[in-house]
Amino acid sequence: MSPFDKAWSPYAAGILIGLLQIPAFLIIETALGASSSYVTVGAAIAGLVDPSLLKIEYAAKHVAANAKNYWQVALVGGIAVGAFASMKMSGAVRASISPIWAKALGSPSANLRYAVAFVAGFLMLFGARIADGCTSGHGLSGMAQLSVGSTIAVAAMFAGGIATASLLLRRI
Amino acid sequence: MSSVAVGIFSGMLMGIVFGFALEKSRVFEPGIIVGQMQLRNWIMLKVFLAAVATGALVLAFLNGFGIVKLQPKATLYAADIVGGLILGAGISLAGACPGTTLAQIGVGYRDAIFTLIGGLFGAVAFSYAEPWLSKSLIGTGPKLIFTDLVNIPYWQGALALAAAIVVILVLMEKARPWRDDLGSDVDGDLAEKVTQPPSRLVPAE
């Protein structure tokens, strides 16, 4: 398990991710999560155009300058840096769009993929904010805490994901 | 709670470790995530369950010894189901979840930038709709955890969950070794394996 390897076992990676709960709980008094940061960044940007958005309590709560909000924004920013560093250290080279999309969407069109990705991102965050958590917050953290609601949300997430990948996407 | 500066600094460091692990395991790859949702690639579930079991173990210790308080989310049946279904549909079409979208951007996937922008629009749209949705759909609920339902301490349930997950992972690994799910190159594309000679089946090291 060297940082220069191209692949680690899913178990090694999963254990490392699980251990991140320790600093999250000890330093920030929260569990790992990712989707709230989209509200923090999105509402901060949209608030410049429409300041009335920040009068909505939900948006105001997420842009408030506290450790938890900005910790999560830094966390997802760090994810991009960490993935970039890992790729460079192993010398992995990737196409600009994963080769699976031409098969899954039945078309090699980059513009089609960009449009689907935009809609997918919208659905992901709209759904995650309704459920109050995503794969990280409900999945990793909620299940580890034996949360009843998170377990239901994760089951629904996989049900929605499996149905969509089977019915709307072609076999990759 | 810590200061904003401590939050940003620790978040950045933790994010780098998180992103590193996501790239090394390939779990952030569209091929791995769509493959999991089409039930033909099991790396995502393995990483996920290993992380849940590890989290349960460390929280059994930290909470059992009274060092930290648990932070479970409220149980909101309708919101958890409706939101979870929409989120799951988005994950399959994105080939990513909200966190791994950033890992995809980090390795240079251009479509992930559109996923991110769509996600920001989705989060803002929800913020506008939240006052209405919270009344009509989301509501409020108790912060239920399973061990409270059966009146045992959290740490006992957490250790039992971790043990159960270890058994499940051992069985999964026997049924399908993780190296078989890596694909022939770094992008987690399994399909090439079918047309290639057996010598290429060995994953790149």
Interface residues (C-beta under 8 A of the other chain):
Chain A: P3 D5 K6 A7 W8 S9 P10 Y11 A12 A13 G14 I15 L16 I17 G18 L19 L20 Q21 I22 P23 A24 F25 L26 I27 I28 E29 T30 A31 L32 A34 S35 S37 Y38 V39 V41 G42 A43 I45 A46 L53 I56 E57 Y58 A59 H62 A65 N66 A67 K68 N69 Y70 W71 Q72 V73 A74 L75 V76 G77 G78 I79 A80 V81 G82 A83 F84 A85 S86 M87 S90 A92 V93 R94 A95 S96 I97 S98 P99 I100 W101 K103 A104 A110 R113 Y114 A115 V116 A117 F118 V119 A120 G121 F122 L123 M124 L125 F126 G127 A128 R129 I130 A131 D132 G133 C134 T135 S136 G137 H138 G139 L140 S141 G142 M143 A144 Q145 L146 S147 V148 G149 S150 T151 I152 A153 V154 A155 A156 M157 F158 A159 G160 G161 I162 A163 T164 A165 S166 L168 L169 R171 I172
Chain B: M1 S2 S3 V4 V6 G7 I8 F9 S10 G11 M12 L13 M14 G15 I16 V17 F18 G19 F20 A21 L22 E23 K24 S25 R26 V27 F28 E29 P30 G31 V34 G35 Q36 M37 Q38 L39 R40 I43 K46 V47 F48 L49 A50 A51 V52 A53 T54 G55 A56 L57 V58 L59 L62 I67 V68 K69 L70 Q71 P72 K73 A74 T75 L76 Y77 A79 D80 I81 V82 G83 G84 L85 I86 L87 G88 A89 G90 I91 S92 L93 A94 G95 A96 C97 P98 G99 T100 T101 L102 A103 Q104 I105 G106 V107 G108 Y109 R110 D111 A112 F114 T115 L116 I117 G118 G119 L120 F121 G122 A123 V124 A125 F126 S127 Y128 E130 P131 L133 S134 L137 I138 G141 K143 L144 I145 F146 T147 L149 Y154 G157 A158 L161 L169 W178 L182 V186 D187 G188 D189 L190 A191 P203 A204 E205
